[in-house]
């Protein structure tokens, strides 16, 4: 794993994911991460891609992409990102302007 990700130091990002009940080993390093708000209830959650694994824990292979298969997932935002972890919010995603 690289020492730095687009979101900040990889260790800090991994600790933040763990604090929000997300296994960092299941999140590809190039996975888009965003914090979104449920407009109806106001709940905040993390949207990310998770690696798909079988019941033995082995990765599923996506023959279309030639990579490990991923699935869009969400988790409740329990702990805000620390200062050195910069996760965009859905209302301002870099590059979407």
Backbone as ProteinMPNN parsed JSONL, in Angstrom:
{"seq_chain_A": "XXXXXXXXXXXXXXXXXXXXXXXXXXXXXXXXXXXXXXXXXXXXXXXXXXXXXXXXXXXXXXXXXXXXXXXXXXXXXXXXXXXXXXXXXXXXXXXXX", "coords_chain_A": {"N_chain_A": [[0.849, -1.181, 0.0], [0.588, 2.225, -0.846], [2.275, 4.996, 0.767], [0.962, 7.39, 0.72], [-2.272, 8.51, -0.153], [-4.83, 9.752, -2.399], [-6.504, 10.861, -0.611], [-5.126, 11.378, 1.677], [-2.606, 10.512, 4.184], [-1.967, 7.032, 4.015], [-2.117, 5.359, 6.31], [-3.575, 6.936, 8.109], [-5.976, 7.209, 6.706], [-6.752, 4.51, 6.645], [-7.086, 3.985, 9.416], [-9.201, 5.726, 9.947], [-11.214, 4.609, 8.307], [-11.503, 2.109, 9.617], [-12.429, 3.024, 12.102], [-14.945, 3.667, 11.383], [-16.17, 1.28, 11.01], [-15.391, -0.047, 8.66], [-13.551, -2.305, 6.815], [-10.331, -1.674, 5.938], [-8.858, -3.319, 4.261], [-10.66, -4.251, 2.483], [-11.21, -2.203, 0.796], [-10.344, -0.952, -2.221], [-7.286, 0.705, -3.082], [-7.621, 2.689, -4.978], [-10.254, 3.329, -4.788], [-13.13, 5.375, -5.028], [-14.015, 7.623, -2.476], [-16.59, 9.105, -0.656], [-18.37, 11.424, 1.387], [-21.681, 11.483, 2.162], [-24.997, 12.895, 2.452], [-28.093, 11.906, 3.651], [-30.814, 13.195, 2.305], [-33.427, 13.095, 3.207], [-33.51, 12.144, 5.904], [-31.263, 13.289, 6.978], [-29.022, 11.896, 7.797], [-25.553, 11.126, 7.831], [-23.294, 9.48, 5.693], [-20.768, 7.172, 4.474], [-19.704, 6.58, 1.246], [-18.413, 4.038, -0.738], [-16.326, 1.801, -2.688], [-16.294, -1.673, -2.326], [-14.291, -4.573, -2.153], [-15.345, -7.639, -3.524], [-15.838, -10.713, -1.949], [-15.705, -14.294, -1.64], [-17.299, -16.936, 0.319], [-15.091, -18.085, 1.509], [-13.342, -16.051, 1.71], [-11.864, -15.342, -0.476], [-11.026, -13.264, -3.273], [-13.385, -12.168, -5.71], [-13.246, -12.373, -9.223], [-13.585, -10.065, -11.823], [-14.413, -10.597, -14.979], [-14.96, -8.803, -16.975], [-13.625, -6.375, -16.439], [-11.127, -7.296, -15.797], [-10.103, -7.154, -13.288], [-10.259, -7.336, -9.672], [-13.537, -7.903, -8.462], [-15.837, -5.363, -7.5], [-18.166, -3.741, -5.299], [-20.547, -1.204, -4.841], [-20.853, 0.336, -1.744], [-22.233, 1.453, 1.402], [-21.67, 3.076, 4.534], [-22.527, 4.048, 7.829], [-21.533, 7.244, 8.85], [-19.646, 7.543, 11.523], [-17.424, 8.505, 12.858], [-15.894, 11.533, 12.233], [-13.638, 12.461, 9.555], [-10.135, 12.746, 10.324], [-8.027, 15.687, 10.564], [-5.938, 15.379, 8.697], [-7.006, 13.748, 6.76], [-8.734, 13.954, 3.861], [-11.783, 13.792, 2.753], [-14.035, 14.082, 0.159], [-17.226, 15.757, 0.143], [-20.506, 14.888, -0.981], [-21.744, 17.074, -2.146], [-19.64, 18.54, -3.062], [-17.514, 17.317, -5.04], [-14.251, 16.843, -6.002], [-13.231, 17.59, -9.315], [-15.68, 17.161, -10.414], [-16.791, 19.47, -11.16]], "CA_chain_A": [[0.0, 0.0, 0.0], [1.401, 3.443, -0.862], [2.234, 5.772, 2.006], [0.054, 8.515, 0.539], [-3.384, 8.319, -1.082], [-5.407, 11.052, -2.773], [-7.283, 11.339, 0.54], [-4.231, 11.673, 2.784], [-1.711, 9.402, 4.519], [-2.699, 5.76, 3.959], [-2.412, 4.869, 7.672], [-4.652, 7.758, 8.679], [-7.206, 6.835, 6.008], [-7.108, 3.166, 7.116], [-7.607, 4.093, 10.795], [-10.511, 6.369, 9.875], [-12.154, 3.599, 7.803], [-11.743, 1.153, 10.711], [-13.248, 3.697, 13.122], [-16.302, 3.701, 10.844], [-16.554, -0.129, 10.795], [-15.061, -0.464, 7.293], [-12.253, -2.969, 6.769], [-9.553, -1.049, 4.876], [-8.391, -4.351, 3.336], [-11.738, -4.473, 1.516], [-11.382, -0.992, -0.003], [-9.205, -0.764, -3.116], [-6.592, 1.979, -2.866], [-8.125, 3.685, -5.924], [-11.699, 3.445, -4.623], [-13.624, 6.707, -4.667], [-14.649, 7.754, -1.162], [-17.307, 10.361, -0.465], [-19.302, 11.544, 2.506], [-22.953, 11.948, 1.622], [-26.054, 13.17, 3.423], [-29.432, 11.459, 3.292], [-31.58, 14.436, 2.334], [-34.697, 12.912, 3.893], [-33.301, 12.011, 7.346], [-30.106, 14.07, 7.408], [-27.926, 11.037, 8.241], [-24.353, 11.187, 7.007], [-22.723, 8.154, 5.469], [-19.603, 7.054, 3.606], [-19.936, 5.754, 0.052], [-17.122, 3.51, -1.183], [-16.35, 0.511, -3.377], [-15.729, -2.751, -1.517], [-13.941, -5.787, -2.878], [-16.259, -8.754, -3.29], [-15.161, -11.944, -1.542], [-16.591, -15.446, -1.465], [-17.421, -17.37, 1.72], [-13.751, -18.438, 2.01], [-12.558, -14.828, 1.794], [-11.118, -15.111, -1.714], [-11.588, -12.214, -4.121], [-14.069, -12.502, -6.961], [-12.614, -11.767, -10.395], [-14.527, -9.517, -12.799], [-13.826, -10.852, -16.294], [-15.179, -7.633, -17.825], [-12.589, -5.372, -16.181], [-9.834, -7.928, -15.568], [-9.685, -6.796, -11.926], [-11.111, -7.861, -8.614], [-14.881, -7.339, -8.51], [-16.182, -4.454, -6.412], [-19.579, -3.408, -5.164], [-20.777, 0.051, -4.149], [-21.367, 0.127, -0.389], [-22.31, 2.619, 2.274], [-21.549, 2.84, 5.978], [-22.841, 5.254, 8.596], [-20.399, 8.041, 9.299], [-19.648, 7.592, 12.986], [-16.296, 9.35, 13.224], [-15.486, 12.452, 11.168], [-12.235, 12.263, 9.192], [-9.196, 13.641, 11.005], [-7.586, 16.831, 9.773], [-5.048, 14.993, 7.592], [-7.75, 12.913, 5.816], [-9.636, 14.856, 3.139], [-12.797, 13.052, 2.01], [-14.994, 15.058, -0.375], [-18.646, 15.553, 0.394], [-21.24, 14.689, -2.236], [-22.071, 18.352, -2.768], [-18.443, 19.081, -3.691], [-16.581, 16.259, -5.379], [-13.251, 17.394, -6.905], [-13.263, 17.11, -10.685], [-17.06, 17.054, -10.892], [-17.238, 20.824, -11.516]], "C_chain_A": [[0.893, 1.242, 0.0], [1.255, 4.206, 0.451], [1.235, 6.919, 1.942], [-1.04, 8.127, -0.443], [-3.899, 9.705, -1.48], [-6.185, 11.666, -1.611], [-6.417, 11.712, 1.737], [-3.335, 10.474, 3.062], [-2.486, 8.085, 4.627], [-3.023, 5.215, 5.352], [-3.557, 5.636, 8.304], [-5.986, 7.409, 8.03], [-7.684, 5.468, 6.499], [-7.689, 3.212, 8.526], [-8.994, 4.723, 10.8], [-11.559, 5.388, 9.349], [-12.506, 2.607, 8.898], [-12.642, 1.755, 11.779], [-14.712, 3.778, 12.695], [-16.78, 2.314, 10.426], [-16.39, -0.59, 9.348], [-13.676, -1.09, 7.33], [-11.436, -2.362, 5.631], [-8.993, -2.05, 3.866], [-9.43, -4.644, 2.252], [-11.986, -3.269, 0.614], [-10.159, -0.822, -0.902], [-8.594, 0.622, -2.933], [-7.099, 3.062, -3.805], [-9.64, 3.862, -5.844], [-12.097, 4.883, -4.337], [-14.311, 6.655, -3.305], [-15.356, 9.098, -1.119], [-18.13, 10.28, 0.812], [-20.569, 12.158, 1.927], [-23.97, 12.123, 2.743], [-27.376, 12.678, 2.856], [-30.337, 12.682, 3.431], [-32.898, 14.309, 3.089], [-34.512, 12.902, 5.414], [-32.121, 12.829, 7.87], [-28.948, 13.231, 7.91], [-26.753, 11.174, 7.289], [-23.782, 9.787, 6.871], [-21.562, 8.237, 4.499], [-19.989, 6.141, 2.452], [-18.56, 5.338, -0.463], [-17.338, 2.23, -1.983], [-15.669, -0.518, -2.48], [-15.417, -3.941, -2.413], [-14.922, -6.892, -2.53], [-15.448, -10.013, -2.991], [-16.176, -13.063, -1.424], [-16.586, -15.859, 0.005], [-16.084, -17.798, 2.334], [-12.835, -17.222, 2.121], [-11.721, -14.529, 0.567], [-11.825, -14.059, -2.56], [-12.288, -12.797, -5.336], [-13.371, -11.751, -8.084], [-13.704, -11.301, -11.348], [-13.907, -9.665, -14.18], [-14.0, -9.673, -17.248], [-14.048, -6.616, -17.676], [-11.2, -5.981, -16.053], [-9.269, -7.637, -14.193], [-10.581, -7.505, -10.924], [-12.468, -7.155, -8.688], [-15.119, -6.457, -7.284], [-17.677, -4.188, -6.435], [-19.683, -2.101, -4.39], [-21.42, -0.241, -2.795], [-21.47, 1.461, 0.328], [-22.157, 2.167, 3.712], [-21.892, 4.151, 6.677], [-21.547, 5.948, 9.0], [-20.521, 8.2, 10.803], [-18.593, 8.573, 13.469], [-15.932, 10.228, 12.027], [-14.024, 12.192, 10.809], [-11.33, 13.215, 9.965], [-8.715, 14.725, 10.044], [-6.73, 16.446, 8.57], [-5.709, 14.061, 6.579], [-8.825, 13.794, 5.185], [-10.578, 14.038, 2.252], [-13.801, 14.069, 1.481], [-16.423, 14.732, 0.045], [-19.355, 15.513, -0.945], [-21.577, 16.017, -2.914], [-20.864, 19.046, -3.362], [-17.423, 17.972, -3.89], [-15.565, 16.832, -6.364], [-13.331, 16.755, -8.282], [-14.663, 17.003, -11.266], [-17.596, 18.413, -11.329], [-17.288, 21.008, -13.014]], "O_chain_A": [[1.855, 1.307, 0.765], [0.251, 4.081, 1.152], [0.724, 7.368, 2.967], [-0.766, 7.483, -1.456], [-3.442, 10.715, -0.946], [-6.489, 12.858, -1.628], [-6.909, 12.294, 2.704], [-3.301, 9.526, 2.277], [-3.541, 8.033, 5.259], [-4.103, 4.66, 5.552], [-4.415, 5.048, 8.963], [-7.008, 7.321, 8.71], [-8.875, 5.278, 6.744], [-8.686, 2.545, 8.802], [-9.864, 4.307, 11.565], [-12.67, 5.333, 9.875], [-13.68, 2.293, 9.093], [-13.523, 1.074, 12.305], [-15.605, 3.936, 13.527], [-17.679, 2.182, 9.595], [-17.157, -1.424, 8.866], [-12.729, -0.475, 7.822], [-11.807, -2.517, 4.468], [-8.685, -1.675, 2.734], [-9.102, -5.225, 1.218], [-12.872, -3.307, -0.239], [-9.058, -0.576, -0.408], [-9.303, 1.592, -2.663], [-7.02, 4.244, -3.471], [-10.243, 4.472, -6.727], [-11.48, 5.544, -3.501], [-15.094, 5.747, -3.027], [-14.783, 10.117, -1.504], [-18.529, 9.2, 1.25], [-20.534, 13.21, 1.289], [-23.821, 11.571, 3.834], [-27.733, 12.994, 1.721], [-30.595, 13.148, 4.541], [-33.433, 15.31, 3.564], [-35.259, 13.564, 6.135], [-31.998, 13.036, 9.077], [-27.969, 13.788, 8.408], [-26.938, 11.32, 6.081], [-23.789, 9.006, 7.822], [-21.388, 9.232, 3.796], [-20.535, 5.058, 2.662], [-17.661, 6.166, -0.606], [-18.422, 1.648, -1.949], [-14.594, -0.263, -1.938], [-16.184, -4.272, -3.318], [-15.287, -7.059, -1.366], [-14.492, -10.332, -3.698], [-17.352, -12.828, -1.146], [-15.948, -15.212, 0.836], [-15.963, -17.865, 3.557], [-11.694, -17.337, 2.569], [-10.949, -13.569, 0.561], [-13.053, -13.97, -2.568], [-11.843, -13.79, -5.913], [-12.952, -10.608, -7.901], [-14.636, -12.047, -11.648], [-12.974, -8.937, -14.52], [-13.262, -9.557, -18.227], [-13.57, -6.063, -18.666], [-10.2, -5.276, -16.183], [-8.081, -7.85, -13.953], [-11.538, -8.185, -11.293], [-12.534, -5.954, -8.947], [-14.664, -6.762, -6.182], [-18.353, -4.382, -7.445], [-18.987, -1.912, -3.393], [-22.406, -0.974, -2.71], [-20.877, 2.459, -0.082], [-22.471, 1.03, 4.062], [-21.584, 5.231, 6.174], [-20.592, 5.306, 9.436], [-21.399, 8.91, 11.293], [-18.836, 9.371, 14.375], [-15.689, 9.719, 10.933], [-13.25, 11.752, 11.658], [-11.707, 14.356, 10.232], [-8.981, 14.663, 8.844], [-6.785, 17.11, 7.535], [-5.054, 13.622, 5.633], [-9.706, 14.312, 5.872], [-10.216, 13.643, 1.143], [-14.365, 14.839, 2.258], [-16.772, 13.573, 0.271], [-18.854, 16.047, -1.934], [-21.684, 16.071, -4.139], [-21.012, 20.029, -4.088], [-16.58, 17.718, -3.029], [-15.948, 17.267, -7.45], [-13.479, 15.54, -8.409], [-14.826, 16.782, -12.466], [-18.724, 18.509, -11.813], [-17.642, 22.086, -13.493]]}, "name": "protein", "num_of_chains": 1, "seq": "XXXXXXXXXXXXXXXXXXXXXXXXXXXXXXXXXXXXXXXXXXXXXXXXXXXXXXXXXXXXXXXXXXXXXXXXXXXXXXXXXXXXXXXXXXXXXXXXX"}
